[in-house]
Structures are given as C-alpha cells and as structure tokens.
Amino acid sequence: MRRDQIVIGPAVSGVVLRAAAVAVAAGAAAALQPALFWQVTLVLVAVAGAVLPRSGMAWVVLLVLPVALLAGEVSPWRAAVAIAAVHALHVLASLALAIPARSRVALAALRPTAARWLGVQLVSQLVAAAVLLMPRAVGAGIAWAAPVGALAVALLAIILLRRAR
Amino acid sequence: MRSPAFVGAIGGAIALAGVGLIFSRPDVVALALPLALWSLVVVRPPRDLDDERVRVRPLPDEEVGVLSDEIVVACGAEMVELEIVQSSRRTRRVVVPGTARVTSRTAALHSGPVESTSVTGRSLDGDAAVVGDEWRHVVQRRAVAPPERALPALPLAPRLTGLHGSHEGSRPGQGGDFRDIHPFAPGDELRRVDWRATARAARRPGELLVRRTNSLSDASVVIAVDTADDLGEVVATWGTDDLERSGTTSLDHAREAARSIATAAVATGDRVAYHVLVQGGRSVRGGTGSRHLARLVAAIADTGQSGDDSRYRRTPPVPHGSAIAVLSTFFDGAAAELALMWRAAGHRVIAVDTLPDLDTSRLTEPQALSLRIVLAERDEVFRDLAAAGVERVRWGADAAVALGMIARARTGARR
C-alpha cells in the first residue's frame, strides 16, 4: 500500500480534462477543416489553451472553428459537429480554468456537467436542424429575417451582459 | 466569484452570431446557440455557496501505523475542490461532488501528535464557472501511541513509601521475606506466633515469640521528558521540518522510553508521575494502576516538540526519594542541570539519552565538524552527570539490558 491515499471512488486526473479539450479540437479540425494549415493551427492553439488555461486560448479555438464552416457550403451534419465541438470545448476550458491539472476529479462530480451539456445540446441541435433543413428561399425570400436576426443578436447581447453583471 | 469563462461564452456567442449574420450563414449563427444557452443556464444569481460544510472525523484504524479519517462534504454546490494535507507532508487536490465522503489514509511515520488530515476547499458551480471563496482549514489531530518495550527490571527509588507496593521494604509488615523473631507485643496477630521458636527460646513462662516479615512498599518513579529538540537519525535533516526523511527521531525514542518505563513501573506497583519539561508542559500526577497507565500513555502520545521560545524548563515537584528518568538528547545542558539538581536533592536520577544512532551521510565538511563539536560538548555533559552520580542509559536496542544492569548494580536505599 502507498503511504498516503485518498479514496474518492472512480476518478480521472485533471490532465485528462485538458487532453480531452485538445482531442475535441483535433477531432473538430479533422472533421470540418480540410486545410492542413488550419488543422495544425487549431491543434496548436488548443494545446496552448490546455497548458495555460488562463491564457484564454481555448476560446480562440472557438473563434477559429467558424472559419472552417465559412470555407465550405452549408451542411447540417458539419454544423451539428461544430455545435457539439464548440460547446464541449467551452465547457472543458471552463473546467480547466478552475481544476488544477494535478488534481483528481471524481467522475460523480462531472455528472451535472454532463447532464447540462446534453440538455443544451439537445435544444441547440434541434433548433439548428430546424433552421438548416428549412428549404432555401428563391429571390428575396425571407430577407426580412436578417434585420430581425440582427435585432435578436443585439437583444441577446443585452440580456446576457445584464445578467452577467 | 464568476470565472472568465462567462466572458468567453458571452463574447463568443455574440461574435459567432454577428459573423453568421454578416456572412448570411445560419450554420455559423447556430454555433452561438449552445454558448448563449449555457450562459443563460449558468448565469444565475450566485447561491450562497460559501457555507463551510466540510468536517473530518477519525475512522477506526484498519492497519497498524495507518491513520484513517473520513472527510464529509455537504455543500450545495455541484462540485467541491478539496485541498487535503496528510500528516503535514503530502498535499493532494481532489474534486468531488457537493455531497461526498472521502477517505484519507496516511501512514504514521512517527509517534506523538500529528495532524493526520487538514482540509480546506472551495465550491465550484455551473461547470466551475462560479467559484466560491476558500474555506477555513479543518484539521483532524491524532495522537499516535508509541510502541512499548518490555523492561524486566527498573532502577529502584532510594526511598520506598507506603505498605502496598511490590518492593521489599525495611519496615516490619506483611508480604515480605522473613525479618526476625521478636517477643510478642500488643497488636501482633496470634497467627504470627512461632511456637517452635517460643518452645526453644522463650526465657520466661508465658513469653511468646512472633515471626516478623518485612513490609512490601511502593516506589515513586518520575518520568521527565525534554521536548526542546526533535532530532532524527539523518543529521542532514536537523533544523528542517522534514520528518519524512529524518528517520526515527529523538522524541520517538523519548516517547517509547517513557511508555516502556511507565508500563514496567506500574506493573510492579510503583507510583508514576509524568512531566514535560517546558513552560506550561503537561504533567500527570503520581499514581498507579491500569487506569493511571492509560492516562500516562495518552499524555505520552500527546507529547510533541515544544516551540522555539520555550527554552525555559520548569522544575516540576517530585516526591522525596524518587527514581527520576530524565529523557533528553542533553545537547543544551538545561535538562542536565535539572538532573544534577535532582541528584543533589537525593533522588536517584537516570539520564536516558534519546539521541538515535546518527546517519552522517550527505553532510558538508563544516557540518560534519559542527556535529563533532556538539557531540563533544554533549560528552562533557555526560561526564559531569556521571561525576555527580547520575546514571546514563542510551535508549537503543539494548536499553532493557542496560536498565537491568543499573537496577542490579545498586538497589537503592531502604526505609
């Protein structure tokens, strides 16, 4: 027996959470981004974010991922992968900010996180699928949706910023 | 306290939605959705997460030398990050649910008082986006009883008292060996009349002779422990608090010696008192019996190194004619002064040298020279003690033999 033991049940190292963030970034890059340069860039930035969580590099990855989507045509499955990856990266980066790499994390402690991720994913994927699978309009179509969307984004920003205070 | 993850989520959601709108890409706008939803779910008014809901309780020891404690966490947060320090030497960080029971097992490398588990923590809520303030430390202190060594014989006190011990005294009484034949006197029991001696030696009719025996008396043993130093086998660790690499320390020896002497003395019916030679140090008044021994063992197990500012040694009161065991490393001479004072007062004083066998490896040349000097000074202290009639025993593998030899060499005066 080792001299000193802490028994917390099934657990993983804090490093695993950071490695998972890198793995998610690498997987998303491989699935969404055909250009090798962007793939390598994404992985390197993700590694930097994992090593130095306070640098905020993990959120840089979130902003680089849309480049991959913008480079190609609109595709529901690519969007679904990107939505899952963006959310997972954000959650893992948030955990890495507070949980030291050398700590042990009980799997039971991650249960609320997993449940919340699944709930948010369920709503996000359904809404995204409904929007993306809608038939494309011909001509002016629903051009009016652009200013409405802009207003919605502004409203969302105001709500989030006020609640964050 | 909210973590920067909020800024990342809100900023990311707004940026992604804006970029999607600018480029007319609903798939990019959809990327903002999970971040926005996450922010709405997690950005709740912060709950009162700083309730300190952690406590530590000792568990029954499963193995010899292993201390087990249970850390009970009952906090409203989703997760709790705990920082656990085991035996003041190893720090571990774990993340557990808000309601959890954690078992901490740590090996006791030394006897005496130890902080087996010290815990602090903070709550983590909403994917660790809401971080609570650090809790105050909760400490579980334990006292590890030292091992016990069988001592067949102990040096006897110079003065025996009472009529209820196991040592043969010089007074007439009951229980001891034959003393003399004496004319019957009022108060003598009739069953003590020695009829043969009366028939042979009575000089007048009606004169009776009784057979007298010695009384059994108890002795007074005082154990005085000097806790100024706690020096390990490895000299290179002296002056550090590294009790993991120090090996057996002088206080380990002192506690073991104190317990062994106390056990042996109580077993022979002697009265045993215990004193820690520091200002405000713990004292156990003289007594005998198994319950008193349990009190002594608890006091010995709770004896740790005194602070640096407690160089003053008080002089505990000791019964007249006691056998006093002074347990010390005898480096600074203060314990030796007490021993000399007690010896001058007529007590039988045994200087028990608790310094362990030294490992002088990894010492620099100046350190080795310094060690030689302090050891030479210590030898000088022992010479002074020997000149004053203080007997010396080195607490090592053959301590029981050495104590037995001293016990046989001089049995002490009788009263």
Chai-1 contact restraints between the chains, C-beta under 6 A:
chainA,res_idxA,chainB,res_idxB,connection_type,confidence,min_distance_angstrom,max_distance_angstrom,comment,restraint_id
A,R3,B,A107,contact,1.0,0.0,6.0,A-B,restraint_1
A,D4,B,Q86,contact,1.0,0.0,6.0,A-B,restraint_2
A,D4,B,R90,contact,1.0,0.0,6.0,A-B,restraint_3
A,D4,B,T106,contact,1.0,0.0,6.0,A-B,restraint_4
A,Q5,B,R105,contact,1.0,0.0,6.0,A-B,restraint_5
A,I6,B,R92,contact,1.0,0.0,6.0,A-B,restraint_6
A,I6,B,V94,contact,1.0,0.0,6.0,A-B,restraint_7
A,I6,B,S104,contact,1.0,0.0,6.0,A-B,restraint_8
A,V7,B,T103,contact,1.0,0.0,6.0,A-B,restraint_9
A,I8,B,V94,contact,1.0,0.0,6.0,A-B,restraint_10
A,I8,B,V96,contact,1.0,0.0,6.0,A-B,restraint_11
A,I8,B,V102,contact,1.0,0.0,6.0,A-B,restraint_12
A,W59,B,G8,contact,1.0,0.0,6.0,A-B,restraint_13
A,W59,B,G12,contact,1.0,0.0,6.0,A-B,restraint_14
A,L62,B,G12,contact,1.0,0.0,6.0,A-B,restraint_15
A,P66,B,V19,contact,1.0,0.0,6.0,A-B,restraint_16
A,P66,B,V28,contact,1.0,0.0,6.0,A-B,restraint_17
A,L69,B,D27,contact,1.0,0.0,6.0,A-B,restraint_18
A,L69,B,V28,contact,1.0,0.0,6.0,A-B,restraint_19
A,L70,B,F23,contact,1.0,0.0,6.0,A-B,restraint_20
A,V74,B,D27,contact,1.0,0.0,6.0,A-B,restraint_21
A,A79,B,D27,contact,1.0,0.0,6.0,A-B,restraint_22
A,A79,B,A30,contact,1.0,0.0,6.0,A-B,restraint_23
A,A82,B,L31,contact,1.0,0.0,6.0,A-B,restraint_24
A,I83,B,L31,contact,1.0,0.0,6.0,A-B,restraint_25
A,I83,B,P34,contact,1.0,0.0,6.0,A-B,restraint_26
A,V86,B,L31,contact,1.0,0.0,6.0,A-B,restraint_27
A,H87,B,P34,contact,1.0,0.0,6.0,A-B,restraint_28
A,H90,B,A9,contact,1.0,0.0,6.0,A-B,restraint_29
A,V91,B,D127,contact,1.0,0.0,6.0,A-B,restraint_30
A,S94,B,A5,contact,1.0,0.0,6.0,A-B,restraint_31
A,S94,B,D127,contact,1.0,0.0,6.0,A-B,restraint_32
A,S94,B,A128,contact,1.0,0.0,6.0,A-B,restraint_33
A,S94,B,A129,contact,1.0,0.0,6.0,A-B,restraint_34
A,L95,B,A128,contact,1.0,0.0,6.0,A-B,restraint_35
A,L97,B,S3,contact,1.0,0.0,6.0,A-B,restraint_36
A,L97,B,A5,contact,1.0,0.0,6.0,A-B,restraint_37
A,A98,B,L124,contact,1.0,0.0,6.0,A-B,restraint_38
A,A98,B,A128,contact,1.0,0.0,6.0,A-B,restraint_39
A,A98,B,V131,contact,1.0,0.0,6.0,A-B,restraint_40
A,I99,B,V95,contact,1.0,0.0,6.0,A-B,restraint_41
A,P100,B,R93,contact,1.0,0.0,6.0,A-B,restraint_42
A,S103,B,R93,contact,1.0,0.0,6.0,A-B,restraint_43
A,S103,B,V94,contact,1.0,0.0,6.0,A-B,restraint_44
A,S103,B,V95,contact,1.0,0.0,6.0,A-B,restraint_45
A,R104,B,V94,contact,1.0,0.0,6.0,A-B,restraint_46
A,V105,B,V95,contact,1.0,0.0,6.0,A-B,restraint_47
A,A106,B,V96,contact,1.0,0.0,6.0,A-B,restraint_48
A,A108,B,P97,contact,1.0,0.0,6.0,A-B,restraint_49
A,A109,B,M79,contact,1.0,0.0,6.0,A-B,restraint_50
A,A109,B,V95,contact,1.0,0.0,6.0,A-B,restraint_51
A,A109,B,V96,contact,1.0,0.0,6.0,A-B,restraint_52
A,A109,B,P97,contact,1.0,0.0,6.0,A-B,restraint_53
A,P112,B,E78,contact,1.0,0.0,6.0,A-B,restraint_54
A,T113,B,D127,contact,1.0,0.0,6.0,A-B,restraint_55
A,V120,B,P34,contact,1.0,0.0,6.0,A-B,restraint_56
A,V120,B,L37,contact,1.0,0.0,6.0,A-B,restraint_57
A,V120,B,W38,contact,1.0,0.0,6.0,A-B,restraint_58
A,S124,B,L33,contact,1.0,0.0,6.0,A-B,restraint_59
A,S124,B,P34,contact,1.0,0.0,6.0,A-B,restraint_60
A,V127,B,L33,contact,1.0,0.0,6.0,A-B,restraint_61
A,A128,B,A30,contact,1.0,0.0,6.0,A-B,restraint_62
A,V131,B,P26,contact,1.0,0.0,6.0,A-B,restraint_63
A,G149,B,L21,contact,1.0,0.0,6.0,A-B,restraint_64
A,A150,B,L21,contact,1.0,0.0,6.0,A-B,restraint_65
A,V153,B,A17,contact,1.0,0.0,6.0,A-B,restraint_66
A,L156,B,A36,contact,1.0,0.0,6.0,A-B,restraint_67
A,A157,B,I14,contact,1.0,0.0,6.0,A-B,restraint_68
A,L160,B,I10,contact,1.0,0.0,6.0,A-B,restraint_69
A,L160,B,S39,contact,1.0,0.0,6.0,A-B,restraint_70
A,R163,B,V43,contact,1.0,0.0,6.0,A-B,restraint_71
A,A164,B,F6,contact,1.0,0.0,6.0,A-B,restraint_72
A,A164,B,I10,contact,1.0,0.0,6.0,A-B,restraint_73
A,A164,B,V43,contact,1.0,0.0,6.0,A-B,restraint_74
